[in-house]
Amino acid sequence: METLTTILTGVLVSVATYLILSRSVLRVILGTAVLSHAAHLLIMSMGRGLKSGEVPILTDEALSYVDPLPQALILTSIVISFAVTAILLVLAYRTYRETGTDNLFEWRGIKDE
């Protein structure tokens, strides 16, 4: 299961890199969102919770447990990535309303080849 998660993380990083390198602002924003999801999967696969399937609660009766720190990091990362994505979408919308385009090259003044 961890191998499949690692492969999926690599695919998501590749897709995110492709989207971030495009001209459209919306694609760049979607690329950052996909990259944050890839980071969530990577943190989850490093937490050893996929292999054992135990609960992250330590009690006196528990023989084995999973470290709850990766789950807390993922939850914090989800909240931060949602806020960053929301701010980027508002900024992109406002810039589109002012300039009339979402092409990054036109914003920079670069002419098409």
PDB file as gemmi writes it, atoms N, CA and C in Angstrom:
CRYST1    1.000    1.000    1.000  90.00  90.00  90.00 P 1                      
ATOM      1  N   MET A   1       0.820  -1.194   0.000  1.00  0.00           N  
ATOM      2  CA  MET A   1       0.000   0.000   0.000  1.00  0.00           C  
ATOM      3  C   MET A   1       0.862   1.255   0.000  1.00  0.00           C  
ATOM      4  N   GLU A   2       1.982   1.207   0.728  1.00  0.00           N  
ATOM      5  CA  GLU A   2       2.853   2.379   0.761  1.00  0.00           C  
ATOM      6  C   GLU A   2       3.528   2.613  -0.580  1.00  0.00           C  
ATOM      7  N   THR A   3       3.817   1.546  -1.314  1.00  0.00           N  
ATOM      8  CA  THR A   3       4.415   1.695  -2.636  1.00  0.00           C  
ATOM      9  C   THR A   3       3.437   2.366  -3.588  1.00  0.00           C  
ATOM     10  N   LEU A   4       2.183   1.971  -3.529  1.00  0.00           N  
ATOM     11  CA  LEU A   4       1.164   2.585  -4.376  1.00  0.00           C  
ATOM     12  C   LEU A   4       0.975   4.059  -4.025  1.00  0.00           C  
ATOM     13  N   THR A   5       1.006   4.385  -2.748  1.00  0.00           N  
ATOM     14  CA  THR A   5       0.870   5.774  -2.311  1.00  0.00           C  
ATOM     15  C   THR A   5       2.071   6.606  -2.764  1.00  0.00           C  
ATOM     16  N   THR A   6       3.255   6.024  -2.716  1.00  0.00           N  
ATOM     17  CA  THR A   6       4.447   6.737  -3.162  1.00  0.00           C  
ATOM     18  C   THR A   6       4.409   6.983  -4.667  1.00  0.00           C  
ATOM     19  N   ILE A   7       3.960   5.998  -5.427  1.00  0.00           N  
ATOM     20  CA  ILE A   7       3.823   6.172  -6.878  1.00  0.00           C  
ATOM     21  C   ILE A   7       2.781   7.233  -7.197  1.00  0.00           C  
ATOM     22  N   LEU A   8       1.664   7.209  -6.493  1.00  0.00           N  
ATOM     23  CA  LEU A   8       0.631   8.223  -6.690  1.00  0.00           C  
ATOM     24  C   LEU A   8       1.144   9.614  -6.333  1.00  0.00           C  
ATOM     25  N   THR A   9       1.960   9.704  -5.301  1.00  0.00           N  
ATOM     26  CA  THR A   9       2.560  10.987  -4.940  1.00  0.00           C  
ATOM     27  C   THR A   9       3.463  11.499  -6.057  1.00  0.00           C  
ATOM     28  N   GLY A  10       4.251  10.621  -6.646  1.00  0.00           N  
ATOM     29  CA  GLY A  10       5.111  11.012  -7.770  1.00  0.00           C  
ATOM     30  C   GLY A  10       4.321  11.481  -8.969  1.00  0.00           C  
ATOM     31  N   VAL A  11       3.218  10.791  -9.268  1.00  0.00           N  
ATOM     32  CA  VAL A  11       2.365  11.202 -10.384  1.00  0.00           C  
ATOM     33  C   VAL A  11       1.741  12.574 -10.106  1.00  0.00           C  
ATOM     34  N   LEU A  12       1.291  12.784  -8.884  1.00  0.00           N  
ATOM     35  CA  LEU A  12       0.697  14.075  -8.537  1.00  0.00           C  
ATOM     36  C   LEU A  12       1.724  15.205  -8.592  1.00  0.00           C  
ATOM     37  N   VAL A  13       2.952  14.942  -8.181  1.00  0.00           N  
ATOM     38  CA  VAL A  13       3.995  15.964  -8.281  1.00  0.00           C  
ATOM     39  C   VAL A  13       4.289  16.277  -9.745  1.00  0.00           C  
ATOM     40  N   SER A  14       4.297  15.260 -10.602  1.00  0.00           N  
ATOM     41  CA  SER A  14       4.524  15.487 -12.030  1.00  0.00           C  
ATOM     42  C   SER A  14       3.406  16.314 -12.650  1.00  0.00           C  
ATOM     43  N   VAL A  15       2.176  15.983 -12.322  1.00  0.00           N  
ATOM     44  CA  VAL A  15       1.030  16.739 -12.846  1.00  0.00           C  
ATOM     45  C   VAL A  15       1.062  18.173 -12.322  1.00  0.00           C  
ATOM     46  N   ALA A  16       1.405  18.339 -11.056  1.00  0.00           N  
ATOM     47  CA  ALA A  16       1.464  19.681 -10.472  1.00  0.00           C  
ATOM     48  C   ALA A  16       2.564  20.510 -11.129  1.00  0.00           C  
ATOM     49  N   THR A  17       3.704  19.903 -11.402  1.00  0.00           N  
ATOM     50  CA  THR A  17       4.780  20.624 -12.079  1.00  0.00           C  
ATOM     51  C   THR A  17       4.353  21.057 -13.474  1.00  0.00           C  
ATOM     52  N   TYR A  18       3.669  20.184 -14.196  1.00  0.00           N  
ATOM     53  CA  TYR A  18       3.173  20.532 -15.525  1.00  0.00           C  
ATOM     54  C   TYR A  18       2.180  21.693 -15.453  1.00  0.00           C  
ATOM     55  N   LEU A  19       1.287  21.656 -14.489  1.00  0.00           N  
ATOM     56  CA  LEU A  19       0.294  22.723 -14.367  1.00  0.00           C  
ATOM     57  C   LEU A  19       0.926  24.044 -13.935  1.00  0.00           C  
ATOM     58  N   ILE A  20       1.899  23.993 -13.051  1.00  0.00           N  
ATOM     59  CA  ILE A  20       2.535  25.225 -12.577  1.00  0.00           C  
ATOM     60  C   ILE A  20       3.322  25.908 -13.691  1.00  0.00           C  
ATOM     61  N   LEU A  21       3.853  25.154 -14.636  1.00  0.00           N  
ATOM     62  CA  LEU A  21       4.648  25.729 -15.719  1.00  0.00           C  
ATOM     63  C   LEU A  21       3.812  26.210 -16.897  1.00  0.00           C  
ATOM     64  N   SER A  22       2.492  26.247 -16.781  1.00  0.00           N  
ATOM     65  CA  SER A  22       1.655  26.687 -17.898  1.00  0.00           C  
ATOM     66  C   SER A  22       1.448  28.195 -17.861  1.00  0.00           C  
ATOM     67  N   ARG A  23       0.784  28.721 -18.879  1.00  0.00           N  
ATOM     68  CA  ARG A  23       0.576  30.160 -19.001  1.00  0.00           C  
ATOM     69  C   ARG A  23      -0.643  30.648 -18.246  1.00  0.00           C  
ATOM     70  N   SER A  24      -1.631  29.826 -18.082  1.00  0.00           N  
ATOM     71  CA  SER A  24      -2.890  30.235 -17.471  1.00  0.00           C  
ATOM     72  C   SER A  24      -2.756  30.297 -15.948  1.00  0.00           C  
ATOM     73  N   VAL A  25      -3.313  31.347 -15.374  1.00  0.00           N  
ATOM     74  CA  VAL A  25      -3.226  31.532 -13.924  1.00  0.00           C  
ATOM     75  C   VAL A  25      -4.028  30.452 -13.200  1.00  0.00           C  
ATOM     76  N   LEU A  26      -5.177  30.089 -13.731  1.00  0.00           N  
ATOM     77  CA  LEU A  26      -5.979  29.058 -13.072  1.00  0.00           C  
ATOM     78  C   LEU A  26      -5.259  27.715 -13.048  1.00  0.00           C  
ATOM     79  N   ARG A  27      -4.530  27.413 -14.105  1.00  0.00           N  
ATOM     80  CA  ARG A  27      -3.754  26.171 -14.103  1.00  0.00           C  
ATOM     81  C   ARG A  27      -2.642  26.210 -13.064  1.00  0.00           C  
ATOM     82  N   VAL A  28      -2.027  27.362 -12.888  1.00  0.00           N  
ATOM     83  CA  VAL A  28      -0.977  27.497 -11.877  1.00  0.00           C  
ATOM     84  C   VAL A  28      -1.569  27.295 -10.487  1.00  0.00           C  
ATOM     85  N   ILE A  29      -2.736  27.865 -10.241  1.00  0.00           N  
ATOM     86  CA  ILE A  29      -3.383  27.720  -8.932  1.00  0.00           C  
ATOM     87  C   ILE A  29      -3.790  26.266  -8.696  1.00  0.00           C  
ATOM     88  N   LEU A  30      -4.336  25.612  -9.720  1.00  0.00           N  
ATOM     89  CA  LEU A  30      -4.668  24.194  -9.590  1.00  0.00           C  
ATOM     90  C   LEU A  30      -3.411  23.350  -9.367  1.00  0.00           C  
ATOM     91  N   GLY A  31      -2.316  23.733  -9.993  1.00  0.00           N  
ATOM     92  CA  GLY A  31      -1.054  23.025  -9.795  1.00  0.00           C  
ATOM     93  C   GLY A  31      -0.557  23.115  -8.365  1.00  0.00           C  
ATOM     94  N   THR A  32      -0.703  24.294  -7.755  1.00  0.00           N  
ATOM     95  CA  THR A  32      -0.293  24.423  -6.354  1.00  0.00           C  
ATOM     96  C   THR A  32      -1.196  23.603  -5.439  1.00  0.00           C  
ATOM     97  N   ALA A  33      -2.481  23.528  -5.771  1.00  0.00           N  
ATOM     98  CA  ALA A  33      -3.395  22.715  -4.964  1.00  0.00           C  
ATOM     99  C   ALA A  33      -3.059  21.225  -5.084  1.00  0.00           C  
ATOM    100  N   VAL A  34      -2.764  20.785  -6.301  1.00  0.00           N  
ATOM    101  CA  VAL A  34      -2.399  19.374  -6.503  1.00  0.00           C  
ATOM    102  C   VAL A  34      -1.074  19.067  -5.809  1.00  0.00           C  
ATOM    103  N   LEU A  35      -0.144  20.015  -5.843  1.00  0.00           N  
ATOM    104  CA  LEU A  35       1.131  19.806  -5.167  1.00  0.00           C  
ATOM    105  C   LEU A  35       0.956  19.689  -3.656  1.00  0.00           C  
ATOM    106  N   SER A  36       0.038  20.461  -3.103  1.00  0.00           N  
ATOM    107  CA  SER A  36      -0.205  20.337  -1.665  1.00  0.00           C  
ATOM    108  C   SER A  36      -0.835  18.983  -1.327  1.00  0.00           C  
ATOM    109  N   HIS A  37      -1.699  18.475  -2.203  1.00  0.00           N  
ATOM    110  CA  HIS A  37      -2.267  17.136  -1.970  1.00  0.00           C  
ATOM    111  C   HIS A  37      -1.190  16.059  -2.072  1.00  0.00           C  
ATOM    112  N   ALA A  38      -0.233  16.253  -2.963  1.00  0.00           N  
ATOM    113  CA  ALA A  38       0.876  15.305  -3.051  1.00  0.00           C  
ATOM    114  C   ALA A  38       1.699  15.321  -1.765  1.00  0.00           C  
ATOM    115  N   ALA A  39       1.880  16.500  -1.205  1.00  0.00           N  
ATOM    116  CA  ALA A  39       2.607  16.586   0.069  1.00  0.00           C  
ATOM    117  C   ALA A  39       1.832  15.892   1.185  1.00  0.00           C  
ATOM    118  N   HIS A  40       0.504  16.004   1.172  1.00  0.00           N  
ATOM    119  CA  HIS A  40      -0.308  15.311   2.178  1.00  0.00           C  
ATOM    120  C   HIS A  40      -0.130  13.796   2.061  1.00  0.00           C  
ATOM    121  N   LEU A  41      -0.158  13.283   0.849  1.00  0.00           N  
ATOM    122  CA  LEU A  41       0.042  11.840   0.659  1.00  0.00           C  
ATOM    123  C   LEU A  41       1.431  11.400   1.098  1.00  0.00           C  
ATOM    124  N   LEU A  42       2.426  12.235   0.831  1.00  0.00           N  
ATOM    125  CA  LEU A  42       3.786  11.885   1.225  1.00  0.00           C  
ATOM    126  C   LEU A  42       3.920  11.829   2.737  1.00  0.00           C  
ATOM    127  N   ILE A  43       3.335  12.800   3.425  1.00  0.00           N  
ATOM    128  CA  ILE A  43       3.389  12.790   4.887  1.00  0.00           C  
ATOM    129  C   ILE A  43       2.627  11.594   5.441  1.00  0.00           C  
ATOM    130  N   MET A  44       1.506  11.261   4.819  1.00  0.00           N  
ATOM    131  CA  MET A  44       0.720  10.122   5.287  1.00  0.00           C  
ATOM    132  C   MET A  44       1.477   8.810   5.092  1.00  0.00           C  
ATOM    133  N   SER A  45       2.188   8.675   3.987  1.00  0.00           N  
ATOM    134  CA  SER A  45       2.926   7.432   3.758  1.00  0.00           C  
ATOM    135  C   SER A  45       4.142   7.323   4.673  1.00  0.00           C  
ATOM    136  N   MET A  46       4.660   8.444   5.132  1.00  0.00           N  
ATOM    137  CA  MET A  46       5.797   8.404   6.053  1.00  0.00           C  
ATOM    138  C   MET A  46       5.369   8.112   7.482  1.00  0.00           C  
ATOM    139  N   GLY A  47       4.081   8.222   7.785  1.00  0.00           N  
ATOM    140  CA  GLY A  47       3.620   8.057   9.153  1.00  0.00           C  
ATOM    141  C   GLY A  47       3.411   6.628   9.604  1.00  0.00           C  
ATOM    142  N   ARG A  48       3.647   5.647   8.782  1.00  0.00           N  
ATOM    143  CA  ARG A  48       3.502   4.223   9.091  1.00  0.00           C  
ATOM    144  C   ARG A  48       2.090   3.833   9.513  1.00  0.00           C  
ATOM    145  N   GLY A  49       1.094   4.653   9.237  1.00  0.00           N  
ATOM    146  CA  GLY A  49      -0.277   4.316   9.586  1.00  0.00           C  
ATOM    147  C   GLY A  49      -0.944   3.433   8.554  1.00  0.00           C  
ATOM    148  N   LEU A  50      -0.404   3.413   7.355  1.00  0.00           N  
ATOM    149  CA  LEU A  50      -0.992   2.597   6.301  1.00  0.00           C  
ATOM    150  C   LEU A  50      -0.701   1.122   6.495  1.00  0.00           C  
ATOM    151  N   LYS A  51       0.474   0.828   7.015  1.00  0.00           N  
ATOM    152  CA  LYS A  51       0.885  -0.560   7.142  1.00  0.00           C  
ATOM    153  C   LYS A  51       0.218  -1.261   8.316  1.00  0.00           C  
ATOM    154  N   SER A  52       0.199  -0.612   9.460  1.00  0.00           N  
ATOM    155  CA  SER A  52      -0.309  -1.292  10.653  1.00  0.00           C  
ATOM    156  C   SER A  52      -1.815  -1.150  10.814  1.00  0.00           C  
ATOM    157  N   GLY A  53      -2.371  -0.015  10.472  1.00  0.00           N  
ATOM    158  CA  GLY A  53      -3.809   0.186  10.593  1.00  0.00           C  
ATOM    159  C   GLY A  53      -4.296   0.392  12.004  1.00  0.00           C  
ATOM    160  N   GLU A  54      -3.401   0.711  12.916  1.00  0.00           N  
ATOM    161  CA  GLU A  54      -3.775   0.927  14.308  1.00  0.00           C  
ATOM    162  C   GLU A  54      -4.304   2.341  14.499  1.00  0.00           C  
ATOM    163  N   VAL A  55      -4.953   2.544  15.625  1.00  0.00           N  
ATOM    164  CA  VAL A  55      -5.472   3.871  15.948  1.00  0.00           C  
ATOM    165  C   VAL A  55      -4.352   4.723  16.542  1.00  0.00           C  
ATOM    166  N   PRO A  56      -4.410   6.051  16.365  1.00  0.00           N  
ATOM    167  CA  PRO A  56      -3.334   6.896  16.898  1.00  0.00           C  
ATOM    168  C   PRO A  56      -3.542   7.287  18.357  1.00  0.00           C  
ATOM    169  N   ILE A  57      -4.119   6.404  19.155  1.00  0.00           N  
ATOM    170  CA  ILE A  57      -4.397   6.705  20.556  1.00  0.00           C  
ATOM    171  C   ILE A  57      -3.614   5.717  21.409  1.00  0.00           C  
ATOM    172  N   LEU A  58      -2.914   6.250  22.373  1.00  0.00           N  
ATOM    173  CA  LEU A  58      -2.127   5.410  23.264  1.00  0.00           C  
ATOM    174  C   LEU A  58      -2.885   5.251  24.580  1.00  0.00           C  
ATOM    175  N   THR A  59      -3.277   4.036  24.875  1.00  0.00           N  
ATOM    176  CA  THR A  59      -3.918   3.727  26.147  1.00  0.00           C  
ATOM    177  C   THR A  59      -3.109   2.630  26.840  1.00  0.00           C  
ATOM    178  N   ASP A  60      -3.522   2.290  28.009  1.00  0.00           N  
ATOM    179  CA  ASP A  60      -2.814   1.248  28.749  1.00  0.00           C  
ATOM    180  C   ASP A  60      -3.018  -0.127  28.124  1.00  0.00           C  
ATOM    181  N   GLU A  61      -4.159  -0.330  27.465  1.00  0.00           N  
ATOM    182  CA  GLU A  61      -4.458  -1.639  26.886  1.00  0.00           C  
ATOM    183  C   GLU A  61      -3.871  -1.820  25.488  1.00  0.00           C  
ATOM    184  N   ALA A  62      -3.448  -0.740  24.841  1.00  0.00           N  
ATOM    185  CA  ALA A  62      -2.967  -0.824  23.459  1.00  0.00           C  
ATOM    186  C   ALA A  62      -1.586  -1.463  23.399  1.00  0.00           C  
ATOM    187  N   LEU A  63      -1.442  -2.423  22.512  1.00  0.00           N  
ATOM    188  CA  LEU A  63      -0.148  -3.065  22.325  1.00  0.00           C  
ATOM    189  C   LEU A  63       0.713  -2.291  21.338  1.00  0.00           C  
ATOM    190  N   SER A  64       0.095  -1.745  20.310  1.00  0.00           N  
ATOM    191  CA  SER A  64       0.821  -0.943  19.332  1.00  0.00           C  
ATOM    192  C   SER A  64      -0.042   0.252  18.949  1.00  0.00           C  
ATOM    193  N   TYR A  65       0.600   1.290  18.530  1.00  0.00           N  
ATOM    194  CA  TYR A  65      -0.119   2.504  18.149  1.00  0.00           C  
ATOM    195  C   TYR A  65       0.638   3.198  17.025  1.00  0.00           C  
ATOM    196  N   VAL A  66      -0.024   4.133  16.401  1.00  0.00           N  
ATOM    197  CA  VAL A  66       0.554   4.911  15.316  1.00  0.00           C  
ATOM    198  C   VAL A  66       0.835   6.306  15.838  1.00  0.00           C  
ATOM    199  N   ASP A  67       1.915   6.877  15.378  1.00  0.00           N  
ATOM    200  CA  ASP A  67       2.287   8.229  15.786  1.00  0.00           C  
ATOM    201  C   ASP A  67       1.245   9.227  15.258  1.00  0.00           C  
ATOM    202  N   PRO A  68       0.632  10.028  16.126  1.00  0.00           N  
ATOM    203  CA  PRO A  68      -0.400  10.964  15.667  1.00  0.00           C  
ATOM    204  C   PRO A  68       0.161  12.245  15.044  1.00  0.00           C  
ATOM    205  N   LEU A  69       1.462  12.460  15.098  1.00  0.00           N  
ATOM    206  CA  LEU A  69       2.046  13.689  14.568  1.00  0.00           C  
ATOM    207  C   LEU A  69       1.825  13.871  13.065  1.00  0.00           C  
ATOM    208  N   PRO A  70       2.000  12.841  12.205  1.00  0.00           N  
ATOM    209  CA  PRO A  70       1.728  13.047  10.778  1.00  0.00           C  
ATOM    210  C   PRO A  70       0.272  13.436  10.498  1.00  0.00           C  
ATOM    211  N   GLN A  71      -0.653  12.879  11.248  1.00  0.00           N  
ATOM    212  CA  GLN A  71      -2.056  13.249  11.040  1.00  0.00           C  
ATOM    213  C   GLN A  71      -2.300  14.697  11.428  1.00  0.00           C  
ATOM    214  N   ALA A  72      -1.668  15.159  12.483  1.00  0.00           N  
ATOM    215  CA  ALA A  72      -1.805  16.561  12.883  1.00  0.00           C  
ATOM    216  C   ALA A  72      -1.159  17.479  11.852  1.00  0.00           C  
ATOM    217  N   LEU A  73      -0.015  17.072  11.309  1.00  0.00           N  
ATOM    218  CA  LEU A  73       0.638  17.872  10.276  1.00  0.00           C  
ATOM    219  C   LEU A  73      -0.208  17.955   9.009  1.00  0.00           C  
ATOM    220  N   ILE A  74      -0.824  16.847   8.630  1.00  0.00           N  
ATOM    221  CA  ILE A  74      -1.679  16.846   7.438  1.00  0.00           C  
ATOM    222  C   ILE A  74      -2.889  17.738   7.644  1.00  0.00           C  
ATOM    223  N   LEU A  75      -3.499  17.668   8.809  1.00  0.00           N  
ATOM    224  CA  LEU A  75      -4.658  18.513   9.086  1.00  0.00           C  
ATOM    225  C   LEU A  75      -4.284  19.988   9.038  1.00  0.00           C  
ATOM    226  N   THR A  76      -3.165  20.341   9.614  1.00  0.00           N  
ATOM    227  CA  THR A  76      -2.703  21.729   9.559  1.00  0.00           C  
ATOM    228  C   THR A  76      -2.392  22.143   8.132  1.00  0.00           C  
ATOM    229  N   SER A  77      -1.769  21.258   7.382  1.00  0.00           N  
ATOM    230  CA  SER A  77      -1.427  21.554   5.997  1.00  0.00           C  
ATOM    231  C   SER A  77      -2.662  21.718   5.122  1.00  0.00           C  
ATOM    232  N   ILE A  78      -3.703  20.944   5.377  1.00  0.00           N  
ATOM    233  CA  ILE A  78      -4.948  21.077   4.618  1.00  0.00           C  
ATOM    234  C   ILE A  78      -5.559  22.457   4.837  1.00  0.00           C  
ATOM    235  N   VAL A  79      -5.582  22.909   6.070  1.00  0.00           N  
ATOM    236  CA  VAL A  79      -6.154  24.218   6.377  1.00  0.00           C  
ATOM    237  C   VAL A  79      -5.339  25.326   5.726  1.00  0.00           C  
ATOM    238  N   ILE A  80      -4.021  25.245   5.809  1.00  0.00           N  
ATOM    239  CA  ILE A  80      -3.175  26.271   5.223  1.00  0.00           C  
ATOM    240  C   ILE A  80      -3.286  26.270   3.704  1.00  0.00           C  
ATOM    241  N   SER A  81      -3.292  25.102   3.067  1.00  0.00           N  
ATOM    242  CA  SER A  81      -3.390  25.056   1.604  1.00  0.00           C  
ATOM    243  C   SER A  81      -4.753  25.535   1.113  1.00  0.00           C  
ATOM    244  N   PHE A  82      -5.810  25.282   1.886  1.00  0.00           N  
ATOM    245  CA  PHE A  82      -7.121  25.809   1.510  1.00  0.00           C  
ATOM    246  C   PHE A  82      -7.123  27.331   1.560  1.00  0.00           C  
ATOM    247  N   ALA A  83      -6.523  27.894   2.595  1.00  0.00           N  
ATOM    248  CA  ALA A  83      -6.481  29.354   2.718  1.00  0.00           C  
ATOM    249  C   ALA A  83      -5.638  29.976   1.604  1.00  0.00           C  
ATOM    250  N   VAL A  84      -4.500  29.377   1.291  1.00  0.00           N  
ATOM    251  CA  VAL A  84      -3.648  29.903   0.230  1.00  0.00           C  
ATOM    252  C   VAL A  84      -4.347  29.802  -1.119  1.00  0.00           C  
ATOM    253  N   THR A  85      -5.028  28.693  -1.381  1.00  0.00           N  
ATOM    254  CA  THR A  85      -5.759  28.537  -2.635  1.00  0.00           C  
ATOM    255  C   THR A  85      -6.882  29.553  -2.747  1.00  0.00           C  
ATOM    256  N   ALA A  86      -7.589  29.801  -1.664  1.00  0.00           N  
ATOM    257  CA  ALA A  86      -8.667  30.793  -1.684  1.00  0.00           C  
ATOM    258  C   ALA A  86      -8.124  32.188  -1.970  1.00  0.00           C  
ATOM    259  N   ILE A  87      -7.016  32.539  -1.340  1.00  0.00           N  
ATOM    260  CA  ILE A  87      -6.419  33.856  -1.578  1.00  0.00           C  
ATOM    261  C   ILE A  87      -5.931  33.976  -3.018  1.00  0.00           C  
ATOM    262  N   LEU A  88      -5.311  32.938  -3.547  1.00  0.00           N  
ATOM    263  CA  LEU A  88      -4.844  32.970  -4.928  1.00  0.00           C  
ATOM    264  C   LEU A  88      -5.998  33.077  -5.921  1.00  0.00           C  
ATOM    265  N   LEU A  89      -7.103  32.387  -5.646  1.00  0.00           N  
ATOM    266  CA  LEU A  89      -8.259  32.482  -6.544  1.00  0.00           C  
ATOM    267  C   LEU A  89      -8.864  33.879  -6.532  1.00  0.00           C  
ATOM    268  N   VAL A  90      -8.955  34.498  -5.379  1.00  0.00           N  
ATOM    269  CA  VAL A  90      -9.481  35.859  -5.295  1.00  0.00           C  
ATOM    270  C   VAL A  90      -8.546  36.830  -6.002  1.00  0.00           C  
ATOM    271  N   LEU A  91      -7.253  36.657  -5.802  1.00  0.00           N  
ATOM    272  CA  LEU A  91      -6.282  37.514  -6.464  1.00  0.00           C  
ATOM    273  C   LEU A  91      -6.325  37.348  -7.985  1.00  0.00           C  
ATOM    274  N   ALA A  92      -6.451  36.103  -8.449  1.00  0.00           N  
ATOM    275  CA  ALA A  92      -6.533  35.853  -9.889  1.00  0.00           C  
ATOM    276  C   ALA A  92      -7.809  36.438 -10.478  1.00  0.00           C  
ATOM    277  N   TYR A  93      -8.913  36.313  -9.774  1.00  0.00           N  
ATOM    278  CA  TYR A  93     -10.183  36.866 -10.262  1.00  0.00           C  
ATOM    279  C   TYR A  93     -10.106  38.382 -10.355  1.00  0.00           C  
ATOM    280  N   ARG A  94      -9.554  39.005  -9.333  1.00  0.00           N  
ATOM    281  CA  ARG A  94      -9.446  40.469  -9.330  1.00  0.00           C  
ATOM    282  C   ARG A  94      -8.512  40.948 -10.441  1.00  0.00           C  
ATOM    283  N   THR A  95      -7.418  40.249 -10.650  1.00  0.00           N  
ATOM    284  CA  THR A  95      -6.491  40.614 -11.706  1.00  0.00           C  
ATOM    285  C   THR A  95      -7.113  40.401 -13.079  1.00  0.00           C  
ATOM    286  N   TYR A  96      -7.890  39.346 -13.234  1.00  0.00           N  
ATOM    287  CA  TYR A  96      -8.579  39.113 -14.501  1.00  0.00           C  
ATOM    288  C   TYR A  96      -9.587  40.219 -14.783  1.00  0.00           C  
ATOM    289  N   ARG A  97     -10.279  40.661 -13.750  1.00  0.00           N  
ATOM    290  CA  ARG A  97     -11.246  41.755 -13.937  1.00  0.00           C  
ATOM    291  C   ARG A  97     -10.550  43.049 -14.357  1.00  0.00           C  
ATOM    292  N   GLU A  98      -9.350  43.274 -13.857  1.00  0.00           N  
ATOM    293  CA  GLU A  98      -8.621  44.505 -14.195  1.00  0.00           C  
ATOM    294  C   GLU A  98      -7.958  44.434 -15.567  1.00  0.00           C  
ATOM    295  N   THR A  99      -7.360  43.294 -15.898  1.00  0.00           N  
ATOM    296  CA  THR A  99      -6.589  43.190 -17.138  1.00  0.00           C  
ATOM    297  C   THR A  99      -7.365  42.566 -18.288  1.00  0.00           C  
ATOM    298  N   GLY A 100      -8.362  41.755 -18.004  1.00  0.00           N  
ATOM    299  CA  GLY A 100      -9.136  41.100 -19.058  1.00  0.00           C  
ATOM    300  C   GLY A 100      -8.508  39.835 -19.603  1.00  0.00           C  
ATOM    301  N   THR A 101      -7.444  39.354 -19.001  1.00  0.00           N  
ATOM    302  CA  THR A 101      -6.795  38.125 -19.454  1.00  0.00           C  
ATOM    303  C   THR A 101      -6.245  37.373 -18.250  1.00  0.00           C  
ATOM    304  N   ASP A 102      -6.048  36.065 -18.451  1.00  0.00           N  
ATOM    305  CA  ASP A 102      -5.418  35.272 -17.400  1.00  0.00           C  
ATOM    306  C   ASP A 102      -4.099  34.675 -17.862  1.00  0.00           C  
ATOM    307  N   ASN A 103      -3.562  35.217 -18.947  1.00  0.00           N  
ATOM    308  CA  ASN A 103      -2.298  34.748 -19.490  1.00  0.00           C  
ATOM    309  C   ASN A 103      -1.152  35.439 -18.752  1.00  0.00           C  
ATOM    310  N   LEU A 104      -0.264  34.661 -18.158  1.00  0.00           N  
ATOM    311  CA  LEU A 104       0.854  35.222 -17.403  1.00  0.00           C  
ATOM    312  C   LEU A 104       1.829  35.976 -18.289  1.00  0.00           C  
ATOM    313  N   PHE A 105       2.014  35.514 -19.530  1.00  0.00           N  
ATOM    314  CA  PHE A 105       2.947  36.186 -20.430  1.00  0.00           C  
ATOM    315  C   PHE A 105       2.446  37.571 -20.805  1.00  0.00           C  
ATOM    316  N   GLU A 106       1.146  37.726 -20.977  1.00  0.00           N  
ATOM    317  CA  GLU A 106       0.597  39.044 -21.291  1.00  0.00           C  
ATOM    318  C   GLU A 106       0.703  39.984 -20.097  1.00  0.00           C  
ATOM    319  N   TRP A 107       0.604  39.459 -18.896  1.00  0.00           N  
ATOM    320  CA  TRP A 107       0.780  40.300 -17.707  1.00  0.00           C  
ATOM    321  C   TRP A 107       2.196  40.826 -17.613  1.00  0.00           C  
ATOM    322  N   ARG A 108       3.153  40.007 -18.022  1.00  0.00           N  
ATOM    323  CA  ARG A 108       4.564  40.419 -17.949  1.00  0.00           C  
ATOM    324  C   ARG A 108       4.985  41.259 -19.151  1.00  0.00           C  
ATOM    325  N   GLY A 109       4.155  41.296 -20.180  1.00  0.00           N  
ATOM    326  CA  GLY A 109       4.496  42.059 -21.381  1.00  0.00           C  
ATOM    327  C   GLY A 109       5.319  41.289 -22.374  1.00  0.00           C  
ATOM    328  N   ILE A 110       5.322  39.971 -22.274  1.00  0.00           N  
ATOM    329  CA  ILE A 110       6.070  39.127 -23.205  1.00  0.00           C  
ATOM    330  C   ILE A 110       5.163  38.804 -24.394  1.00  0.00           C  
ATOM    331  N   LYS A 111       5.668  39.036 -25.593  1.00  0.00           N  
ATOM    332  CA  LYS A 111       4.878  38.751 -26.790  1.00  0.00           C  
ATOM    333  C   LYS A 111       5.025  37.282 -27.163  1.00  0.00           C  
ATOM    334  N   ASP A 112       3.978  36.727 -27.788  1.00  0.00           N  
ATOM    335  CA  ASP A 112       4.051  35.333 -28.247  1.00  0.00           C  
ATOM    336  C   ASP A 112       5.053  35.210 -29.374  1.00  0.00           C  
ATOM    337  N   GLU A 113       5.688  34.062 -29.406  1.00  0.00           N  
ATOM    338  CA  GLU A 113       6.699  33.824 -30.450  1.00  0.00           C  
ATOM    339  C   GLU A 113       6.073  33.353 -31.730  1.00  0.00           C  
TER     340      GLU A 113                                                      
END                                                                             
